[in-house]
Amino acid sequence: MLEPTIEVEGMEEFIETIDRLIEGMKPDKIEPVLDKAARPIAKEVRARVPLGPTSNLKKAIKKKKLERLFGQPAPYIVAIDRKKAPHAWLVTHGTSGVRPVDPPHYANLGGRSIKITQTGVMPPNRFFAEAVEAKQGEALAIVEKGVADILEEAMK
């Protein structure tokens, strides 16, 4: 019995095309797109931050590039710097009443350090999650367009 044989024409061109696509998707080409996509989210989070007496929470919103792992592009994140705003968790999740804070937090009040051992009642403020939800479509569209542009350029 004869085995069927298949001949593929254009295999070399196909392999060259795949190689160009892979080259076009290098981390140094993708990371600027990810950076651009994180910007509207960071801007929206800053716009929704509740105003406080020191504006530390607003100053603590950061867009950060993480490390590249295993040759993959480094992701960008938008986060709250807990060193600048240790109270961020209390703002976003709220407090149900006077309760002890364990471990105690320290805050700078008028140039002196004070120990915070309990909190008062504060409703949750989901400003961060709401900002991400509001801008995730825009960020995704930026990534889609950026990747499409990179692939189009690689195909030339």
C-alpha contacts under 8 A as a table, 3 or more apart, distances in Angstrom:
res1	aa1	res2	aa2	distance
8	V	11	M	6.25
10	G	13	E	5.31
10	G	14	F	6.24
11	M	14	F	4.96
11	M	15	I	6.19
12	E	15	I	5.14
12	E	16	E	6.21
13	E	16	E	5.03
13	E	17	T	6.15
14	F	17	T	5.10
14	F	18	I	6.31
15	I	18	I	5.12
15	I	19	D	6.16
16	E	19	D	5.01
16	E	20	R	6.24
17	T	20	R	5.11
17	T	21	L	6.27
17	T	155	M	6.99
18	I	21	L	5.05
18	I	22	I	6.19
19	D	22	I	5.12
19	D	23	E	6.13
20	R	23	E	5.04
20	R	24	G	6.06
20	R	154	A	5.61
20	R	155	M	6.74
21	L	24	G	5.04
21	L	25	M	6.41
21	L	151	L	6.23
21	L	154	A	5.66
21	L	155	M	6.92
22	I	25	M	5.26
22	I	26	K	6.96
23	E	26	K	5.71
23	E	154	A	7.55
24	G	29	K	6.97
24	G	150	I	6.17
24	G	151	L	6.39
24	G	153	E	7.63
24	G	154	A	5.23
25	M	29	K	6.28
25	M	30	I	6.36
25	M	150	I	7.12
25	M	151	L	7.50
26	K	29	K	5.51
26	K	30	I	6.51
26	K	73	P	7.38
27	P	30	I	5.09
27	P	31	E	5.79
27	P	71	G	7.35
27	P	72	Q	6.20
27	P	73	P	4.21
27	P	74	A	7.18
28	D	31	E	5.65
28	D	32	P	7.27
28	D	73	P	7.33
29	K	32	P	6.45
29	K	33	V	7.52
29	K	150	I	7.46
30	I	33	V	5.34
30	I	34	L	6.49
30	I	73	P	6.49
30	I	146	G	7.85
30	I	147	V	7.25
31	E	34	L	5.01
31	E	35	D	6.13
31	E	73	P	5.98
31	E	74	A	6.42
31	E	75	P	7.28
32	P	35	D	4.96
32	P	36	K	6.16
33	V	36	K	5.10
33	V	37	A	6.22
33	V	142	I	7.22
33	V	143	V	6.02
33	V	146	G	5.70
33	V	147	V	7.64
34	L	37	A	5.02
34	L	38	A	6.28
34	L	75	P	6.80
34	L	76	Y	6.20
34	L	143	V	6.51
35	D	38	A	5.27
35	D	39	R	6.60
35	D	65	K	7.67
35	D	76	Y	6.07
36	K	39	R	5.44
36	K	40	P	7.83
36	K	142	I	7.30
37	A	40	P	6.59
37	A	41	I	7.60
37	A	138	E	7.64
37	A	139	A	4.48
37	A	140	L	7.11
37	A	142	I	5.55
37	A	143	V	6.24
38	A	41	I	5.42
38	A	42	A	6.31
38	A	63	K	6.95
38	A	76	Y	6.52
38	A	77	I	6.77
38	A	78	V	6.84
38	A	139	A	6.56
39	R	42	A	5.21
39	R	43	K	6.12
39	R	63	K	7.38
40	P	43	K	5.01
40	P	44	E	6.05
40	P	135	K	6.61
40	P	138	E	7.66
40	P	139	A	7.01
41	I	44	E	5.14
41	I	45	V	6.14
41	I	78	V	7.20
41	I	131	A	6.58
41	I	132	V	5.86
41	I	135	K	5.59
41	I	136	Q	7.20
41	I	139	A	7.32
42	A	45	V	5.15
42	A	46	R	6.23
42	A	61	I	7.08
42	A	62	K	7.04
42	A	63	K	6.32
42	A	78	V	5.84
43	K	46	R	5.23
43	K	47	A	6.23
44	E	47	A	4.96
44	E	48	R	6.28
44	E	131	A	5.45
44	E	132	V	7.70
44	E	135	K	7.31
45	V	48	R	5.22
45	V	49	V	6.26
45	V	61	I	7.42
45	V	127	F	6.76
45	V	128	F	5.58
45	V	131	A	5.14
45	V	132	V	7.27
46	R	49	V	5.37
46	R	58	K	5.69
46	R	61	I	6.57
48	R	127	F	5.53
48	R	128	F	7.46
48	R	131	A	6.94
49	V	57	L	7.05
49	V	58	K	5.93
49	V	127	F	6.09
49	V	128	F	7.62
50	P	58	K	7.99
50	P	127	F	7.71
51	L	55	S	6.19
51	L	58	K	7.72
52	G	55	S	5.26
52	G	56	N	7.55
52	G	57	L	7.61
55	S	58	K	5.38
55	S	59	K	6.33
56	N	59	K	5.02
56	N	60	A	6.02
56	N	84	K	6.17
56	N	85	A	5.78
57	L	60	A	5.05
57	L	61	I	6.88
57	L	80	I	7.68
57	L	84	K	7.19
57	L	85	A	5.25
57	L	88	A	6.74
58	K	61	I	5.72
59	K	62	K	7.93
59	K	84	K	7.52
60	A	80	I	5.28
60	A	81	D	4.87
60	A	82	R	7.33
60	A	84	K	5.50
60	A	85	A	6.03
61	I	78	V	7.04
61	I	79	A	5.80
61	I	80	I	4.67
61	I	81	D	6.40
62	K	78	V	5.58
62	K	79	A	5.43
62	K	80	I	6.10
62	K	81	D	6.80
63	K	76	Y	6.82
63	K	77	I	5.62
63	K	78	V	4.40
63	K	79	A	6.53
64	K	76	Y	5.49
64	K	77	I	5.36
64	K	78	V	6.36
64	K	79	A	7.75
65	K	74	A	6.45
65	K	75	P	6.01
65	K	76	Y	4.41
65	K	77	I	6.53
66	L	74	A	5.47
66	L	75	P	5.58
66	L	76	Y	5.98
66	L	77	I	7.44
67	E	74	A	5.25
67	E	75	P	7.42
68	R	71	G	6.24
68	R	72	Q	5.77
68	R	73	P	5.60
68	R	74	A	4.29
68	R	75	P	7.64
69	L	72	Q	5.55
69	L	73	P	7.47
69	L	74	A	7.09
80	I	85	A	7.34
80	I	88	A	7.43
81	D	84	K	5.61
81	D	85	A	6.27
81	D	86	P	7.93
82	R	85	A	4.87
82	R	86	P	4.67
82	R	87	H	7.74
82	R	88	A	7.14
83	K	86	P	5.84
85	A	88	A	5.61
86	P	89	W	7.23
86	P	105	H	7.82
87	H	90	L	5.35
87	H	91	V	6.44
88	A	91	V	5.08
88	A	92	T	6.19
89	W	92	T	5.29
89	W	93	H	5.92
89	W	94	G	7.73
90	L	93	H	5.35
90	L	94	G	5.06
90	L	95	T	6.45
90	L	124	P	7.67
91	V	94	G	5.32
91	V	122	M	7.51
91	V	123	P	7.84
91	V	124	P	6.03
91	V	125	N	5.90
92	T	124	P	5.19
92	T	125	N	4.70
92	T	126	R	5.21
92	T	127	F	7.01
92	T	128	F	7.50
93	H	123	P	7.52
93	H	124	P	4.55
93	H	125	N	6.62
93	H	126	R	7.29
94	G	121	V	7.55
94	G	122	M	5.05
94	G	123	P	4.63
94	G	124	P	3.73
94	G	125	N	6.82
95	T	98	V	7.90
95	T	119	T	7.16
95	T	120	G	6.81
95	T	121	V	5.28
95	T	122	M	4.99
95	T	123	P	6.29
95	T	124	P	7.16
96	S	99	R	7.99
96	S	120	G	7.69
96	S	121	V	5.46
96	S	122	M	6.80
96	S	123	P	7.49
97	G	119	T	6.96
97	G	120	G	5.21
97	G	121	V	4.28
97	G	122	M	7.45
98	V	118	Q	6.25
98	V	119	T	5.18
98	V	120	G	4.56
98	V	121	V	6.33
99	R	118	Q	5.23
99	R	119	T	5.69
99	R	120	G	7.21
100	P	117	T	5.57
100	P	118	Q	4.20
100	P	119	T	6.69
101	V	104	P	5.19
101	V	105	H	7.26
101	V	116	I	7.17
101	V	117	T	5.04
101	V	118	Q	5.02
101	V	119	T	6.87
102	D	105	H	7.94
102	D	117	T	7.35
104	P	115	K	6.55
104	P	116	I	5.64
104	P	117	T	5.08
104	P	118	Q	7.93
105	H	115	K	5.95
105	H	116	I	5.14
105	H	117	T	6.95
106	Y	113	S	6.38
106	Y	114	I	5.54
106	Y	115	K	4.60
106	Y	116	I	5.78
107	A	113	S	5.57
107	A	114	I	5.38
107	A	115	K	6.57
107	A	116	I	7.17
108	N	111	G	5.89
108	N	112	R	5.45
108	N	113	S	4.56
108	N	114	I	6.24
109	L	112	R	5.42
109	L	113	S	6.19
109	L	114	I	6.68
116	I	119	T	7.69
126	R	129	A	5.51
126	R	130	E	5.98
127	F	130	E	5.19
127	F	131	A	6.04
128	F	131	A	5.22
128	F	132	V	6.33
129	A	132	V	5.16
129	A	133	E	6.14
130	E	133	E	5.08
130	E	134	A	6.06
131	A	134	A	5.05
131	A	135	K	6.25
132	V	135	K	5.33
132	V	136	Q	5.63
133	E	136	Q	5.48
133	E	137	G	7.90
134	A	137	G	7.37
135	K	138	E	5.26
135	K	139	A	6.24
136	Q	139	A	5.02
136	Q	140	L	6.07
137	G	140	L	5.11
137	G	141	A	6.15
138	E	141	A	5.08
138	E	142	I	6.28
139	A	142	I	5.11
139	A	143	V	6.37
140	L	143	V	5.09
140	L	144	E	6.10
141	A	144	E	5.02
141	A	145	K	6.08
142	I	145	K	5.27
142	I	146	G	5.97
143	V	146	G	5.04
143	V	147	V	6.01
144	E	147	V	5.32
144	E	148	A	6.09
145	K	148	A	5.03
145	K	149	D	6.08
146	G	149	D	5.12
146	G	150	I	6.21
147	V	150	I	5.01
147	V	151	L	6.13
148	A	151	L	5.14
148	A	152	E	6.02
149	D	152	E	5.03
149	D	153	E	6.09
150	I	153	E	5.13
150	I	154	A	6.17
151	L	154	A	4.98
151	L	155	M	6.24
152	E	155	M	5.20
152	E	156	K	6.76
153	E	156	K	5.49
